[in-house]
Amino acid sequence: MEIFYASLNWLDLLWIPAALIALHEGQRLKAVLFVLACAIMLRLQIQLMEEVGYPDGFLGLMSTDLYTRGLITYSVFILLFFLLSYFSPRVNQFVFVAASISTFIGAFCVSLGIMAL
């Protein structure tokens, strides 16, 4: 049973095969990098909250753990990113990278706010 719960810690990496299957040819690598950046940032945020002594969030208003809150938040943003990528196949690559960075910063800010609860 411990192995099952340990494998759930990497559940967000299931977005990588989805990116490789669902998105257009020129967007796949950028989408995989986006998912990896979100996964790394999620773990860094959780580690930061635990290191400063708030494993339940700064306010402690939510009963769910930090990983679940972050996983849901980042998954919503990854899904939004995939939808925007899929429906804009011929966008300029510079615009696509700028939109990726903006979406990542938005995901970080929203997840930090939700984790603080």
Rosetta silent file (secondary structure, phi, psi, omega in degrees, C-alpha in Angstrom):
SEQUENCE: MEIFYASLNWLDLLWIPAALIALHEGQRLKAVLFVLACAIMLRLQIQLMEEVGYPDGFLGLMSTDLYTRGLITYSVFILLFFLLSYFSPRVNQFVFVAASISTFIGAFCVSLGIMAL
SCORE:     score description
SCORE:     0.000 S_00000001
   1 L     0.000  -30.794  179.408    0.000    0.000    0.000 S_00000001
   2 H   -65.060  -35.583  179.380    2.940    2.305    0.656 S_00000001
   3 H   -65.528  -36.986  178.506    4.088    1.943   -2.939 S_00000001
   4 H   -62.688  -46.059 -179.503    0.659    3.025   -4.146 S_00000001
   5 H   -69.855  -32.190  176.975    0.745    6.228   -2.095 S_00000001
   6 H   -68.019  -33.915  179.237    4.337    6.925   -3.136 S_00000001
   7 H   -73.407  -23.020  176.886    3.333    6.673   -6.790 S_00000001
   8 H   -68.746  -19.436  178.775    0.571    9.231   -6.242 S_00000001
   9 L   -67.664  -17.177 -179.697    3.255   11.821   -5.529 S_00000001
  10 L  -115.257   25.837 -178.169    4.096   11.825   -9.229 S_00000001
  11 H   -63.912  -30.555 -177.910    0.526   11.827  -10.520 S_00000001
  12 H   -69.500  -16.763  178.434    0.982   15.193  -12.221 S_00000001
  13 H   -76.472   -4.596  173.925    3.532   13.699  -14.620 S_00000001
  14 H   -69.515  -12.079  175.996    0.702   11.875  -16.378 S_00000001
  15 H   -71.603  -20.598 -178.101    0.179   15.139  -18.241 S_00000001
  16 H   -66.162  -49.956  176.056    3.368   14.463  -20.233 S_00000001
  17 H   -62.791  -32.628  177.092    1.944   11.582  -22.315 S_00000001
  18 H   -63.640  -39.004  178.109   -1.231   13.619  -22.751 S_00000001
  19 H   -65.847  -40.476 -178.508    0.841   16.473  -24.174 S_00000001
  20 H   -69.506  -28.350 -178.669    2.668   14.159  -26.548 S_00000001
  21 H   -87.622  -44.447 -166.729   -0.574   12.643  -27.809 S_00000001
  22 H   -88.685  -26.728 -171.798   -2.982   15.560  -27.915 S_00000001
  23 L   -94.036  168.516 -177.780   -0.997   18.583  -29.057 S_00000001
  24 L   -74.782  164.201 -172.270    0.352   19.640  -32.427 S_00000001
  25 H   -55.060  -48.970 -176.261    3.852   18.812  -33.602 S_00000001
  26 H   -76.589   -8.228 -176.100    5.556   22.123  -32.830 S_00000001
  27 H  -103.443   -9.783 -171.938    3.927   22.471  -29.426 S_00000001
  28 H   -65.316  -47.989 -178.470    4.757   19.129  -27.850 S_00000001
  29 H   -63.083  -43.005  179.541    8.208   19.920  -26.512 S_00000001
  30 H   -64.924  -36.101  178.966    7.079   23.247  -25.068 S_00000001
  31 H   -69.789  -39.192  177.237    4.085   21.588  -23.429 S_00000001
  32 H   -64.369  -41.862  176.701    6.265   18.885  -21.854 S_00000001
  33 H   -64.093  -36.556  177.210    8.588   21.571  -20.516 S_00000001
  34 H   -63.450  -44.676  179.498    5.579   23.455  -19.177 S_00000001
  35 H   -64.496  -43.282  178.582    4.342   20.348  -17.335 S_00000001
  36 H   -63.671  -40.372  177.370    7.805   19.663  -15.915 S_00000001
  37 H   -63.272  -41.060  178.037    8.143   23.274  -14.762 S_00000001
  38 H   -65.391  -40.467  179.616    4.750   23.067  -13.043 S_00000001
  39 H   -65.114  -42.118  178.546    5.684   19.769  -11.365 S_00000001
  40 H   -66.804  -43.031 -179.206    8.968   21.167  -10.085 S_00000001
  41 H   -65.192  -36.881  176.896    7.347   24.380   -8.894 S_00000001
  42 H   -59.529  -46.718 -179.383    4.640   22.429   -7.055 S_00000001
  43 H   -68.384  -35.715  176.877    7.248   20.500   -5.124 S_00000001
  44 H   -66.385  -39.467  177.972    9.282   23.624   -4.392 S_00000001
  45 H   -65.151  -42.647  178.991    6.202   25.408   -3.049 S_00000001
  46 H   -63.468  -43.837  179.336    5.321   22.472   -0.804 S_00000001
  47 H   -63.717  -39.528  178.090    8.868   22.268    0.485 S_00000001
  48 H   -62.244  -45.702 -179.548    8.920   26.008    1.174 S_00000001
  49 H   -63.856  -38.401  179.213    5.655   25.870    3.135 S_00000001
  50 H   -72.138  -35.720 -179.229    6.900   22.931    5.184 S_00000001
  51 H   -69.153  -33.448  179.363   10.304   24.512    5.840 S_00000001
  52 L   -83.722   -0.783  173.047    8.809   27.721    7.223 S_00000001
  53 L    95.165   20.011  178.997    6.668   25.646    9.576 S_00000001
  54 L  -125.695   73.145 -178.413    3.230   25.748    7.923 S_00000001
  55 L   -71.451  -10.737  177.495    2.518   22.250    6.553 S_00000001
  56 L  -110.759   11.059 -177.256   -1.237   23.026    6.472 S_00000001
  57 L   100.277  160.907 -178.345   -0.961   26.494    4.916 S_00000001
  58 L   -64.981  -39.724 -176.146   -0.429   29.890    6.517 S_00000001
  59 L   -95.510  -24.070  179.743   -4.043   30.300    7.575 S_00000001
  60 L    68.667   28.028 -177.223   -4.993   26.644    8.065 S_00000001
  61 L   -82.753  -20.235 -177.934   -8.480   27.178    6.625 S_00000001
  62 L  -109.791  143.823 -177.074   -8.494   24.101    4.380 S_00000001
  63 L   -89.886  -12.854 -179.980   -8.293   20.546    5.631 S_00000001
  64 L   -77.126  156.732 -179.618   -6.667   19.059    2.513 S_00000001
  65 L   -77.163  166.790 -175.438   -2.918   18.666    2.327 S_00000001
  66 H   -63.962  -38.346 -178.014   -0.702   20.983    0.301 S_00000001
  67 H   -62.897  -42.733 -179.313    0.038   18.444   -2.412 S_00000001
  68 H   -65.137  -44.052  178.322   -3.631   17.874   -3.195 S_00000001
  69 H   -61.122  -46.401 -179.885   -4.362   21.603   -3.346 S_00000001
  70 H   -67.122  -38.836  179.727   -1.373   22.248   -5.566 S_00000001
  71 H   -62.921  -43.434  178.917   -2.049   19.254   -7.783 S_00000001
  72 H   -65.106  -44.975 -178.463   -5.611   20.357   -8.460 S_00000001
  73 H   -63.211  -50.768 -179.542   -4.581   23.952   -9.113 S_00000001
  74 H   -66.092  -33.463  177.895   -1.720   23.119  -11.444 S_00000001
  75 H   -64.928  -38.425  176.854   -3.805   20.475  -13.229 S_00000001
  76 H   -63.480  -43.756  179.927   -6.480   23.065  -14.005 S_00000001
  77 H   -69.249  -35.836  176.737   -3.849   25.413  -15.416 S_00000001
  78 H   -65.480  -42.927  176.798   -2.179   22.625  -17.407 S_00000001
  79 H   -61.452  -43.635  177.069   -5.545   21.660  -18.882 S_00000001
  80 H   -60.744  -42.750  178.568   -6.211   25.320  -19.735 S_00000001
  81 H   -63.029  -41.860  178.621   -2.772   25.548  -21.345 S_00000001
  82 H   -64.757  -41.946  178.667   -3.416   22.408  -23.409 S_00000001
  83 H   -63.711  -44.913  177.987   -6.782   23.705  -24.591 S_00000001
  84 H   -64.026  -38.136  178.982   -5.315   27.058  -25.597 S_00000001
  85 H   -67.518  -42.467 -177.272   -2.438   25.298  -27.360 S_00000001
  86 H   -65.589  -38.579 -176.806   -4.672   22.887  -29.215 S_00000001
  87 L   -88.998    7.180  173.235   -6.987   25.587  -30.526 S_00000001
  88 L  -134.188   71.295 -173.801   -4.154   27.844  -31.710 S_00000001
  89 L   -74.100  -26.971 -174.471   -1.990   25.581  -33.886 S_00000001
  90 L  -111.026   31.081  179.674   -0.505   28.235  -36.166 S_00000001
  91 L   -78.376  152.221  177.298    0.357   30.921  -33.658 S_00000001
  92 L   -59.086  140.005 -175.992    3.756   32.614  -33.797 S_00000001
  93 H   -64.105  -33.180  178.030    6.283   30.738  -31.650 S_00000001
  94 H   -67.760  -38.209  176.964    7.290   33.880  -29.734 S_00000001
  95 H   -67.356  -38.317  179.630    3.674   34.524  -28.837 S_00000001
  96 H   -64.652  -43.116  178.663    3.292   30.885  -27.790 S_00000001
  97 H   -66.557  -40.276  177.651    6.301   31.053  -25.464 S_00000001
  98 H   -63.501  -40.381  176.905    5.076   34.350  -24.012 S_00000001
  99 H   -66.737  -36.138  177.692    1.656   32.828  -23.381 S_00000001
 100 H   -63.919  -44.822  179.638    3.319   29.803  -21.777 S_00000001
 101 H   -64.948  -42.096  178.960    5.312   31.984  -19.394 S_00000001
 102 H   -63.653  -41.289  178.384    2.233   34.053  -18.537 S_00000001
 103 H   -65.883  -39.185  178.442    0.191   30.924  -17.850 S_00000001
 104 H   -64.705  -43.886  178.635    2.978   29.526  -15.668 S_00000001
 105 H   -65.158  -39.551  175.875    3.220   32.716  -13.621 S_00000001
 106 H   -62.675  -42.093  178.487   -0.559   32.760  -13.227 S_00000001
 107 H   -63.721  -40.380  178.857   -0.543   29.132  -12.080 S_00000001
 108 H   -62.861  -47.469 -177.446    2.201   29.899   -9.570 S_00000001
 109 H   -65.030  -44.168  179.986    0.385   32.893   -8.091 S_00000001
 110 H   -66.422  -43.467 -179.877   -2.982   31.134   -7.832 S_00000001
 111 H   -66.324  -35.074  176.548   -1.474   27.987   -6.338 S_00000001
 112 H   -64.957  -39.433  177.127    0.486   30.029   -3.804 S_00000001
 113 H   -66.081  -41.362  179.669   -2.718   31.750   -2.774 S_00000001
 114 H   -70.254  -36.713  178.162   -4.598   28.464   -2.454 S_00000001
 115 H   -68.522  -28.187  178.630   -1.747   26.856   -0.558 S_00000001
 116 H   -70.022  -24.892  178.389   -1.744   29.765    1.878 S_00000001
 117 L   -69.275    0.000    0.000   -5.332   28.966    2.824 S_00000001
